[in-house]
Amino acid sequence: MANEGDDSDDEKHAAAADSSATAPPPVGLPPDETADGSSVSSSDREDVLEARQEYEQAQLAAQDSDASSSEEEALEEAREEYEETYEEVYED
């Protein structure tokens, strides 16, 4: 019975891990060019970096053992914002 509380925490962490697995990998600086060779403005790159930083902060908050459902929701929103910003800059 003492493990019942632990199960819900495990499920929260598994859900957070699953949702973060679908986001573009936040490694290094965003590229200077799109896949088709078009130049990316410094302000667009800055937007991507900012969205990625917010996503990374939300990941850290959600990994906390006491993460609330609002932190899980914030993680999902930050992931979606990062993906949308990245797609707008690099895939449009």
PyMOL CGO cylinders between C-alpha atoms (Angstrom):
from pymol import cmd
from pymol.cgo import CYLINDER

trace = [
    CYLINDER, 0.00, 0.00, 0.00, 2.88, 2.37, 0.65, 0.3, 1, 1, 1, 1, 1, 1,
    CYLINDER, 2.88, 2.37, 0.65, 3.91, 2.01, -2.98, 0.3, 1, 1, 1, 1, 1, 1,
    CYLINDER, 3.91, 2.01, -2.98, 0.58, 3.27, -4.34, 0.3, 1, 1, 1, 1, 1, 1,
    CYLINDER, 0.58, 3.27, -4.34, 1.77, 6.89, -4.13, 0.3, 1, 1, 1, 1, 1, 1,
    CYLINDER, 1.77, 6.89, -4.13, 5.02, 5.92, -5.82, 0.3, 1, 1, 1, 1, 1, 1,
    CYLINDER, 5.02, 5.92, -5.82, 3.13, 4.43, -8.78, 0.3, 1, 1, 1, 1, 1, 1,
    CYLINDER, 3.13, 4.43, -8.78, 1.48, 7.74, -9.64, 0.3, 1, 1, 1, 1, 1, 1,
    CYLINDER, 1.48, 7.74, -9.64, 4.84, 9.51, -9.43, 0.3, 1, 1, 1, 1, 1, 1,
    CYLINDER, 4.84, 9.51, -9.43, 6.34, 6.91, -11.77, 0.3, 1, 1, 1, 1, 1, 1,
    CYLINDER, 6.34, 6.91, -11.77, 3.48, 7.43, -14.21, 0.3, 1, 1, 1, 1, 1, 1,
    CYLINDER, 3.48, 7.43, -14.21, 4.02, 11.21, -14.16, 0.3, 1, 1, 1, 1, 1, 1,
    CYLINDER, 4.02, 11.21, -14.16, 7.72, 10.79, -14.88, 0.3, 1, 1, 1, 1, 1, 1,
    CYLINDER, 7.72, 10.79, -14.88, 7.03, 8.26, -17.63, 0.3, 1, 1, 1, 1, 1, 1,
    CYLINDER, 7.03, 8.26, -17.63, 4.55, 10.65, -19.24, 0.3, 1, 1, 1, 1, 1, 1,
    CYLINDER, 4.55, 10.65, -19.24, 7.08, 13.47, -19.07, 0.3, 1, 1, 1, 1, 1, 1,
    CYLINDER, 7.08, 13.47, -19.07, 9.75, 11.26, -20.61, 0.3, 1, 1, 1, 1, 1, 1,
    CYLINDER, 9.75, 11.26, -20.61, 7.38, 10.17, -23.38, 0.3, 1, 1, 1, 1, 1, 1,
    CYLINDER, 7.38, 10.17, -23.38, 6.40, 13.73, -24.29, 0.3, 1, 1, 1, 1, 1, 1,
    CYLINDER, 6.40, 13.73, -24.29, 9.97, 14.97, -24.30, 0.3, 1, 1, 1, 1, 1, 1,
    CYLINDER, 9.97, 14.97, -24.30, 11.05, 12.17, -26.62, 0.3, 1, 1, 1, 1, 1, 1,
    CYLINDER, 11.05, 12.17, -26.62, 9.06, 13.64, -29.53, 0.3, 1, 1, 1, 1, 1, 1,
    CYLINDER, 9.06, 13.64, -29.53, 10.55, 17.15, -29.43, 0.3, 1, 1, 1, 1, 1, 1,
    CYLINDER, 10.55, 17.15, -29.43, 13.45, 18.18, -31.66, 0.3, 1, 1, 1, 1, 1, 1,
    CYLINDER, 13.45, 18.18, -31.66, 16.70, 17.42, -29.88, 0.3, 1, 1, 1, 1, 1, 1,
    CYLINDER, 16.70, 17.42, -29.88, 17.87, 20.57, -28.08, 0.3, 1, 1, 1, 1, 1, 1,
    CYLINDER, 17.87, 20.57, -28.08, 21.59, 20.18, -28.72, 0.3, 1, 1, 1, 1, 1, 1,
    CYLINDER, 21.59, 20.18, -28.72, 24.00, 23.01, -29.53, 0.3, 1, 1, 1, 1, 1, 1,
    CYLINDER, 24.00, 23.01, -29.53, 23.08, 26.19, -31.32, 0.3, 1, 1, 1, 1, 1, 1,
    CYLINDER, 23.08, 26.19, -31.32, 20.33, 26.20, -33.94, 0.3, 1, 1, 1, 1, 1, 1,
    CYLINDER, 20.33, 26.20, -33.94, 21.65, 26.10, -37.52, 0.3, 1, 1, 1, 1, 1, 1,
    CYLINDER, 21.65, 26.10, -37.52, 22.34, 29.28, -39.50, 0.3, 1, 1, 1, 1, 1, 1,
    CYLINDER, 22.34, 29.28, -39.50, 20.49, 27.84, -42.49, 0.3, 1, 1, 1, 1, 1, 1,
    CYLINDER, 20.49, 27.84, -42.49, 17.33, 25.89, -43.21, 0.3, 1, 1, 1, 1, 1, 1,
    CYLINDER, 17.33, 25.89, -43.21, 17.45, 22.45, -44.80, 0.3, 1, 1, 1, 1, 1, 1,
    CYLINDER, 17.45, 22.45, -44.80, 17.08, 24.03, -48.26, 0.3, 1, 1, 1, 1, 1, 1,
    CYLINDER, 17.08, 24.03, -48.26, 20.01, 26.41, -47.65, 0.3, 1, 1, 1, 1, 1, 1,
    CYLINDER, 20.01, 26.41, -47.65, 18.04, 29.57, -46.87, 0.3, 1, 1, 1, 1, 1, 1,
    CYLINDER, 18.04, 29.57, -46.87, 19.65, 31.90, -44.36, 0.3, 1, 1, 1, 1, 1, 1,
    CYLINDER, 19.65, 31.90, -44.36, 18.04, 32.19, -40.90, 0.3, 1, 1, 1, 1, 1, 1,
    CYLINDER, 18.04, 32.19, -40.90, 17.94, 35.62, -39.28, 0.3, 1, 1, 1, 1, 1, 1,
    CYLINDER, 17.94, 35.62, -39.28, 19.56, 36.14, -35.90, 0.3, 1, 1, 1, 1, 1, 1,
    CYLINDER, 19.56, 36.14, -35.90, 16.20, 37.13, -34.41, 0.3, 1, 1, 1, 1, 1, 1,
    CYLINDER, 16.20, 37.13, -34.41, 14.63, 33.85, -35.60, 0.3, 1, 1, 1, 1, 1, 1,
    CYLINDER, 14.63, 33.85, -35.60, 17.54, 31.88, -34.13, 0.3, 1, 1, 1, 1, 1, 1,
    CYLINDER, 17.54, 31.88, -34.13, 17.10, 33.82, -30.90, 0.3, 1, 1, 1, 1, 1, 1,
    CYLINDER, 17.10, 33.82, -30.90, 13.40, 32.89, -30.84, 0.3, 1, 1, 1, 1, 1, 1,
    CYLINDER, 13.40, 32.89, -30.84, 14.30, 29.21, -31.21, 0.3, 1, 1, 1, 1, 1, 1,
    CYLINDER, 14.30, 29.21, -31.21, 16.92, 29.45, -28.46, 0.3, 1, 1, 1, 1, 1, 1,
    CYLINDER, 16.92, 29.45, -28.46, 14.49, 31.18, -26.11, 0.3, 1, 1, 1, 1, 1, 1,
    CYLINDER, 14.49, 31.18, -26.11, 11.77, 28.58, -26.73, 0.3, 1, 1, 1, 1, 1, 1,
    CYLINDER, 11.77, 28.58, -26.73, 14.32, 25.80, -26.19, 0.3, 1, 1, 1, 1, 1, 1,
    CYLINDER, 14.32, 25.80, -26.19, 15.51, 27.33, -22.90, 0.3, 1, 1, 1, 1, 1, 1,
    CYLINDER, 15.51, 27.33, -22.90, 11.93, 27.55, -21.65, 0.3, 1, 1, 1, 1, 1, 1,
    CYLINDER, 11.93, 27.55, -21.65, 11.40, 23.93, -22.65, 0.3, 1, 1, 1, 1, 1, 1,
    CYLINDER, 11.40, 23.93, -22.65, 14.56, 22.82, -20.84, 0.3, 1, 1, 1, 1, 1, 1,
    CYLINDER, 14.56, 22.82, -20.84, 13.51, 24.71, -17.69, 0.3, 1, 1, 1, 1, 1, 1,
    CYLINDER, 13.51, 24.71, -17.69, 10.08, 23.07, -17.83, 0.3, 1, 1, 1, 1, 1, 1,
    CYLINDER, 10.08, 23.07, -17.83, 11.76, 19.66, -18.18, 0.3, 1, 1, 1, 1, 1, 1,
    CYLINDER, 11.76, 19.66, -18.18, 13.79, 20.29, -15.04, 0.3, 1, 1, 1, 1, 1, 1,
    CYLINDER, 13.79, 20.29, -15.04, 10.71, 21.39, -13.11, 0.3, 1, 1, 1, 1, 1, 1,
    CYLINDER, 10.71, 21.39, -13.11, 8.75, 18.34, -14.27, 0.3, 1, 1, 1, 1, 1, 1,
    CYLINDER, 8.75, 18.34, -14.27, 11.57, 15.96, -13.29, 0.3, 1, 1, 1, 1, 1, 1,
    CYLINDER, 11.57, 15.96, -13.29, 11.32, 17.11, -9.68, 0.3, 1, 1, 1, 1, 1, 1,
    CYLINDER, 11.32, 17.11, -9.68, 9.93, 14.33, -7.50, 0.3, 1, 1, 1, 1, 1, 1,
    CYLINDER, 9.93, 14.33, -7.50, 7.21, 16.72, -6.31, 0.3, 1, 1, 1, 1, 1, 1,
    CYLINDER, 7.21, 16.72, -6.31, 6.22, 17.91, -9.79, 0.3, 1, 1, 1, 1, 1, 1,
    CYLINDER, 6.22, 17.91, -9.79, 2.60, 18.99, -9.93, 0.3, 1, 1, 1, 1, 1, 1,
    CYLINDER, 2.60, 18.99, -9.93, 0.15, 18.51, -12.76, 0.3, 1, 1, 1, 1, 1, 1,
    CYLINDER, 0.15, 18.51, -12.76, 0.56, 22.20, -13.59, 0.3, 1, 1, 1, 1, 1, 1,
    CYLINDER, 0.56, 22.20, -13.59, 4.31, 21.62, -14.08, 0.3, 1, 1, 1, 1, 1, 1,
    CYLINDER, 4.31, 21.62, -14.08, 3.53, 18.65, -16.32, 0.3, 1, 1, 1, 1, 1, 1,
    CYLINDER, 3.53, 18.65, -16.32, 1.14, 20.86, -18.29, 0.3, 1, 1, 1, 1, 1, 1,
    CYLINDER, 1.14, 20.86, -18.29, 3.77, 23.61, -18.49, 0.3, 1, 1, 1, 1, 1, 1,
    CYLINDER, 3.77, 23.61, -18.49, 6.23, 21.04, -19.86, 0.3, 1, 1, 1, 1, 1, 1,
    CYLINDER, 6.23, 21.04, -19.86, 3.80, 20.00, -22.58, 0.3, 1, 1, 1, 1, 1, 1,
    CYLINDER, 3.80, 20.00, -22.58, 3.08, 23.62, -23.51, 0.3, 1, 1, 1, 1, 1, 1,
    CYLINDER, 3.08, 23.62, -23.51, 6.79, 24.50, -23.60, 0.3, 1, 1, 1, 1, 1, 1,
    CYLINDER, 6.79, 24.50, -23.60, 7.53, 21.46, -25.77, 0.3, 1, 1, 1, 1, 1, 1,
    CYLINDER, 7.53, 21.46, -25.77, 4.77, 22.40, -28.20, 0.3, 1, 1, 1, 1, 1, 1,
    CYLINDER, 4.77, 22.40, -28.20, 5.96, 26.03, -28.32, 0.3, 1, 1, 1, 1, 1, 1,
    CYLINDER, 5.96, 26.03, -28.32, 9.52, 24.92, -29.01, 0.3, 1, 1, 1, 1, 1, 1,
    CYLINDER, 9.52, 24.92, -29.01, 8.42, 22.53, -31.77, 0.3, 1, 1, 1, 1, 1, 1,
    CYLINDER, 8.42, 22.53, -31.77, 6.21, 25.20, -33.38, 0.3, 1, 1, 1, 1, 1, 1,
    CYLINDER, 6.21, 25.20, -33.38, 8.92, 27.85, -33.24, 0.3, 1, 1, 1, 1, 1, 1,
    CYLINDER, 8.92, 27.85, -33.24, 11.51, 25.45, -34.67, 0.3, 1, 1, 1, 1, 1, 1,
    CYLINDER, 11.51, 25.45, -34.67, 9.16, 24.40, -37.48, 0.3, 1, 1, 1, 1, 1, 1,
    CYLINDER, 9.16, 24.40, -37.48, 8.25, 28.01, -38.34, 0.3, 1, 1, 1, 1, 1, 1,
    CYLINDER, 8.25, 28.01, -38.34, 11.91, 28.97, -38.65, 0.3, 1, 1, 1, 1, 1, 1,
    CYLINDER, 11.91, 28.97, -38.65, 13.43, 25.88, -40.23, 0.3, 1, 1, 1, 1, 1, 1,
    CYLINDER, 13.43, 25.88, -40.23, 10.66, 24.06, -42.07, 0.3, 1, 1, 1, 1, 1, 1,
    CYLINDER, 10.66, 24.06, -42.07, 8.50, 26.80, -43.62, 0.3, 1, 1, 1, 1, 1, 1,
]
cmd.load_cgo(trace, "trace")
